[in-house]
Amino acid sequence: MTSFFLQMNRTRSRRDYNERTGSITQQLLTIVVGLSAVENGAERPVSLPATWNPQSRVDAARRARSFANQAALVWTMESVIGYVNDLMRERPGVLGDDLRDSLRTITDKESRLVALARAMGIADSVDLDLVRAGYVWRNRLTHLRARNALKPDVISGLEMHAEHISEHFQGLRTSDMILRIQGNNPPRLKEVSSVVRAAAQLVREIDGRVISTVNLGDYVGELLKEHLSEPETADGAMRRAVGLWGGTAHANARSIAAFACQHGLAPSQSPTFDSSLDQMIPTEALALLLPGRGE
């Protein structure tokens, strides 16, 4: 048996989430800065291939700012929904079969997020309450006849932690936020930036707890199995096997570790799992991972 020094720092789903939302607040602030220039009389760029001559630049800038806030909120919530769905679809799987099957039976997206968070031991969470409020707001913004409302436990959670939220979310007043959602009013910059931040923190916490449940030895085995199964022919699978198991046990271990790092894992300072995969020759690896292909 050989000890492998590998770790999973984040799931593929969180990597994709970060790519979608990592700079959303800065992008929103850039828009706000640009709209301030519009309010102060900025002219249309000569290169703009459209007519732009609003009757009131102040009113136009305010409407555009509101639109940008709404778009950023919707984008963020869609990204959270996408993160949960991506987690359920990841291959190799990072969620247990029972949890994944249970989540698939839940059609309401807010309820699915709550079920995932609670399965990961996250229940009384300010971040979760803010994200759930953002989800209701998202529905109100994108569906004119949306009937969903803030759940009583979300309202009580926001009210209970009002002081904490104000302190840690740039002075956000949860009472104002609740009233704006209930009154179908658009979100303001501070509310959007707070939901964006809460979503990032919630995804990070869920992801960390998901990772802690993953058996890395089994995960690497599944990665290798997928890699070997992609070629349609036995010869193709054998060529891939030789590329990984074509040397000494030490060389094989380095090849397997490098392969794992190319597929989302990272080096670790301490051993994380033991495996005898590196002790095999190509035909043995194929027989173990793809029965019938190593013959």
N, C-alpha and C positions, 0 to 999 in steps of 0.2 A: 504493500500500500504506500502511496505517495501523498504527502500533504501538499495541497494546492493553496497558494496565497492569492486568492481572488475575492472580490466583494462586489456587491451590487449597490451603487450609490443612489440610483433612481431607476424607475421603470421607464420603458420606452414611452409609455403614455404621458408621464410627467415631462420627459424631454420634449415631446411634441407640444404639450401644453405651454411650456416655457417659451418655445419658439413662437407660438401664436400670441402670447400675452406679455412677454418679458419687458417690452418697452412701451406698453400701452399708455401708461400715465405720462411718460415724457412726450409721446406723440400728442396726447390730449393737451398738455401744457403748451406745446409748440403751436397748436391750432389757436389756443387762447391768446397767445402772444401776437400771432398774426392778425387775429380779429380785433385786437386792441389797436393795431395799426390802421385797420379799416375804419374803426370808429374815429380815428384821428385824421382821416382824410387820405389814406393811401390810395394811389391810382391803380387802375387795371394795368397789369403788365402788357406790354405791346405784343408779346408772344402768345397771349391767351386767345385761343381761337373761338371766342364767344363774346356776345354782347353782355356787358355788366355795367349797369348804371342805375343802382337802386335810388328810389326817391329819398330814402333816409338811410344813410350808412350805419347810423347807430342802431336802428331797428333791424336792419339786415344782419349786422354783426351779432346782435343778441339772439336772433332766431337761429343763426348758424351755430352759435355757441351752444344753444339748447339742443340742436340736432346732434352736434358732436358728442355732447354728454350722453344723450340717449344711445347713440351708436356705440360708444365705448362700453356702456353698461350691457347692452345686448351682446356685443362681441365677447365680453368677459363671461357672461352666463352661458352662452353657447359653447365657449371653450371649456367651462366646468362640466357641462353636459357631455361634451366630446371626450373629456378625460375619463369620466366614469364608463362611458361606452367602450372606449379604447381598452381600458383595464379588463373589461369582460371579454374582449376579443383577443387579447395578447396571446401569442404563441411563440415560445412555450408559455403556458399559463402561469400567472402570478397569483391568481386567486384560487382558493380551494374549490373543488368541483361543486360541493354543496352550496357554498356562498354564491358562486357564479350562477348556478341554476336558480337559486332563490331570487337573485336580482333580476334575472330575465323574466320572471313572472310579474314583476312590478312595472306597470306601464307609465305611471305618473313619475315624471323626471325628478321632482323635488323629493318624493317619497323614496325613490331609488337611491338618491344621494344620502338621505338620512339613514336608510338601511345599511348602506356601505359604511358610513361613518360610525354607526353604532356597532356594527360587526367588528370594527377596528378599535373598539373601546373608547370612541369619542362621542360623548353624549352632551354634557353641559359645556357647550363651546360658544363663545362670543363670535368667533369666525363663522361657525356654522349658522348661527342665527342671522348674521349680516348677509351671508350668501343666500339663505333661504328668502330673506326679504328682497334681495336683488332678483331672485328668480320670479317672485310675484310681480315685481316691477317690470321685469322683462316681458312677461305675458301681457301686462296692461299696455305696454308700449307697442307690442307687435300684433295684438289681436284686439280689434275695436270692441268686440263683445265678450272679452275675457271675463269670466266670473270668479276666478280664483281669488282668494283673499289671504291675508296674513293669518297663519294659524295662531290660535290662542297661546301656545307654548312659545312661539317666536316673539309675540308681543310681550309676554311676561319676561322672557329672557332679555330682550332689549331694554325693557324698563328696569329690570333688576340690576343690569350691568351698565346703566346709563353713565354713571360716573367714570367707570373704567373705560368705556368706549370714548367718552369725551377726552380723557387723558391720553389715550393711546391712538386715537384716530383724528388728530388735528382739530379737536374741539367739536366733533360731530355731535349734534343734538338728536338723540334717538326719537324724542317726542315729535320733533319737526319732521323727521324722516317718515315716521309712521303715518302722520297726518297727510303728508304729500302722497304717499302710496295709496292710502285710502281715498284720497280726493282725486286720484287719477292725474296728478300733477307731474310734470317731468322732473327728473333728478337734476340736482345742481352739482357743480364740480366737486365740492367736498364730499357729497354723498357717493358720487361715482368713484372717486379715488379711494374712499374707504372700502367700498365693496370690492374693488380691484385688489386692494391690499389684503383684505380678509380672504378672498378667494385664493390668492397665492399662498397664504399661510395655511389655509385649510388643505389645499392640495398637497403641500409639502408634508403636513402632518399625516394625512392619510397614506401618502406614498411611503413615508418612513415606516409606518406600521405594517403596510403590505409587504415591504421588503423583508421585514423581520420574520415573516412567516414562510419565506421562500427557502426551500431546501436547495442550496446551491449545487450540490453534487447532482441531484436529479435534474436541475435546471440545465446544467452544462451538458448532461447526457441527452436531454431533449434537443438542445441546440445542435449537437453533433448528429443526432438522428435526422433532424430536418435537413441539415447540410448534405448528408449522404443520400437522402431520399429524393433530392431534387432531380438528379439525372434520371432519364427515362430508361437507361440501359444498365445492366449489371457492370459492364465495362466502365461506364462513366462513374458509377458509385465506387468501383475499385480504384480508379485514378484519384478520386478525392480521398479515399482511405489511405492510399500510399502517400499522399501529400501530408497527411497528419501522423501516420504511424510508420513512416519509412526509415526510421533510424533507431538509435539506442533508446532505452527507457527515458534517459535524461533529455534527449532531443525530442522525444515524443511529448514529454511533459511540457517542454517549452512551446512546442507547436500548439498543443491543446490550450495552454494558457493564452498564447497570442491570439488564437482563434476566438476564445471567449471574450477577450478585450475588444476585438474587432466587432463583437456583437453585443456590446453594451455593458460588460463587466469591467472592473478596474483592478489594478494590482492592490494587494493588501499588505500591511506590515506584519501581519501574523497569519498563521494557517487558519483556514475557514472550513475546509472539508478534506477528507481523505478519499482517494480513489485508486483503483488498480488499472484504470483505462490506459495509462502510459506503458504498462507492462505488456501490452498486446502487440501482435503483428496485424497487418491490414485485414487478413481473412478472419482473424478472431474478432476484431472490432466490428466488422460487418456482420458476422454471425450473431454477435451480442445485440447490436443496435438495430440491424435490419435482417432478421432471420430469413434465410432463403436467398439473400443477395450475396453472401460471402462464399457460396459454394462454387 
